């Protein structure tokens, strides 16, 4: 049996470290190139959902003086949540996870974030917030996903400019930056696409949190759909992990972001500085306007925008950037 480990960007605070990934039988989803064209690209995307995770296998984390083992869940997912109080410089650090079976095994290296002392934490949705995805049109979204490779997918005008300004806001050093987290209803199968797309367009490097992995073509049809409570849980976990930060939340009105962010603001009444919602159709939605008005009454600054230039001006006015 061939093993394949896929690691994701982890994170650490002053007392705890979190690292997570998946273990697969044969190939992980990132082994299928996202730069191919035409039918080869569609084939690669479909193959990302034809995977075989391995459950109840032992994996080992090594980082600094840490040496910890755990076992994978039923879907091949593993997560290390362990005490860690050692001194650590802010920035990105490399960790190592290994897995051994019979007389062979493998080792992979991942990255984890120790945030710089910063002005804000930035939590952003992905589809139709910075990546044009047509989430409110089921068939168009599937068509775009299958027909356009990473080099053909696009970001909204000025969104990179806005995110780069948010990244450097209030920081004296070019090296230091505000911490970014991308949270989406896309599945872990698409992690490498999202990561490489973000790098390609020079979006800020981020911890990426996605939805439970899918393991079949029927699951592919449902990609990004269904219950969005996992996003609430993931955002809640981030804010609880770094409770001293003020946060800026960015999303869009194609699905549930405004209502999700309203729940977050009610749960963390002192932590949310601003909420940005991208308008995805020609007119603003009345229910979204009502939600944002309610947030304003809770002392959360809001911006409902069609073009990122409006969001940038709002961030400047509110002394966010």
Secondary structure, 3 states (H helix, E strand, C coil): CCEEEEECCEEECCCEEEEEEEEEECCCHHHCCCCCCHHHHHHHHHHCCCCEECCCCEEEEEECCEEEEEECCCCCEEEEEEECCCCCCCEEEEEEEEEEECCEEEEEEEEEEECCCCCEEEEECCECCCECCCCCCHHHHHHHHHHCCCCCCCECCCHHHHHHHHHHCCCCCCCCCCEEEEEEEEEHHHHHHHHHHHHHCCCCCEEEEEECCCCCHHHHHCCCCCCCHHHHHHHHHHHHHCCCCEEEEEEECCCCHHHHHHHHHHHCCCCEEEEEEECCCCCCCHHHHHHHHHHHHCCCEEEEECCHHHHHHHHHHCCCC
